[in-house]
């Protein structure tokens, strides 16, 4: 499992337009802010910013989707978990921005296709029952 960062970077390095992304994100997205991550044990600003951002997004995705070993947790539970790991696993500044964005998104009305789409309606229904 700990090899997937190096393997992913290696595989994507053969695709010219993805090689920089592979280096900055794939290779370092499991480095922890406090230096306890892998594969290189980088810490703080040594970790490329793109990898620090992706690490939070990847964690949110991992928490809110089913895994073979556990059921998905709610978006609110994911936010609590990510905030708890701020300063250890995640860059506190990145966490602050991501939480602000995700919380604002949770308060925003969702837009869903209407059952009447194509029959003279606008085709959308606005509600507050979830994430956009």
C-alpha positions in Angstrom: 0.0 0.0 0.0 2.8 2.4 0.9 4.3 2.0 -2.6 1.2 3.4 -4.4 2.6 6.9 -4.2 5.9 6.0 -6.0 4.2 3.7 -8.4 1.5 6.2 -9.3 4.1 8.9 -9.9 6.2 6.5 -12.1 3.2 5.5 -14.2 2.0 9.1 -14.7 5.5 10.3 -15.5 5.2 8.7 -18.9 2.3 11.0 -19.8 4.0 14.4 -20.6 1.1 16.6 -19.6 0.6 14.8 -16.3 4.3 14.4 -15.2 4.3 17.6 -13.1 1.0 16.7 -11.5 2.4 13.2 -10.7 5.4 14.7 -9.1 3.7 17.4 -7.0 0.5 15.5 -6.0 0.7 11.7 -6.4 4.2 11.3 -5.0 3.5 13.4 -1.9 -0.2 13.2 -1.0 0.5 10.9 2.0 3.1 13.1 3.6 1.8 14.5 6.8 2.2 18.0 8.0 3.9 16.8 11.2 6.4 14.7 9.2 5.0 11.2 10.1 3.7 10.4 6.6 5.2 8.5 3.8 7.1 7.9 1.6 9.8 10.5 2.4 8.8 11.8 5.8 8.5 15.4 4.6 6.8 18.0 6.8 5.2 21.4 6.6 6.0 23.5 3.6 8.4 20.8 2.3 5.3 19.1 1.0 4.1 20.7 -2.3 1.0 22.8 -1.8 -0.9 20.8 -4.4 -0.3 17.6 -2.5 -1.4 19.2 0.8 -4.7 20.3 -0.9 -5.2 16.9 -2.5 -4.6 15.1 0.8 -7.6 16.9 2.4 -9.8 16.2 -0.7 -8.7 12.6 -0.8 -9.5 12.2 2.9 -12.9 13.7 2.5 -13.6 11.4 -0.4 -12.4 8.4 1.5 -14.5 9.2 4.6 -17.7 9.9 2.7 -17.7 6.9 0.4 -18.2 3.2 1.2 -15.0 1.1 1.6 -14.9 -2.7 1.7 -14.0 -2.5 5.4 -16.6 0.2 6.5 -19.6 2.2 5.5 -19.4 5.8 4.4 -19.7 8.5 7.0 -21.7 11.7 6.6 -20.2 14.9 5.3 -20.5 16.4 8.8 -18.5 13.5 10.3 -15.9 13.9 7.6 -15.5 17.6 8.5 -15.0 16.8 12.2 -12.4 14.1 11.3 -10.5 16.4 9.0 -10.5 19.3 11.5 -9.3 16.9 14.2 -6.3 16.0 12.0 -5.4 19.6 11.3 -1.8 20.3 12.3 -0.9 16.7 12.4 -1.9 15.0 9.2 -3.0 18.1 7.3 -1.8 21.7 6.8 -3.9 23.8 9.1 -4.2 26.6 6.5 -5.5 24.2 3.9 -7.9 22.6 6.3 -9.3 26.1 7.3 -10.0 27.0 3.6 -11.4 23.5 2.8 -13.7 23.5 5.8 -14.9 27.0 5.0 -15.7 26.0 1.4 -17.4 22.7 2.4 -19.5 24.3 5.1 -20.6 27.0 2.7 -21.4 24.4 0.2 -23.5 22.5 2.7 -25.7 25.6 3.3 -26.2 26.2 -0.4 -29.4 25.1 -2.0 -29.0 22.0 -4.3 -30.2 22.0 -7.9 -31.7 18.8 -9.1 -33.5 17.8 -12.3 -37.2 18.2 -12.2 -39.6 15.4 -13.0 -41.3 17.9 -15.3 -38.2 18.6 -17.4 -39.0 19.1 -21.0 -42.7 20.0 -20.4 -42.5 23.7 -20.2 -40.7 23.9 -16.8 -37.2 25.2 -16.2 -36.1 21.6 -15.7 -34.6 22.2 -12.2 -35.9 22.1 -8.7 -34.1 23.9 -5.9 -34.0 22.4 -2.4 -31.9 22.3 0.7 -31.7 18.5 1.0 -28.0 17.8 0.4 -24.8 18.7 -1.3 -24.7 20.3 -4.7 
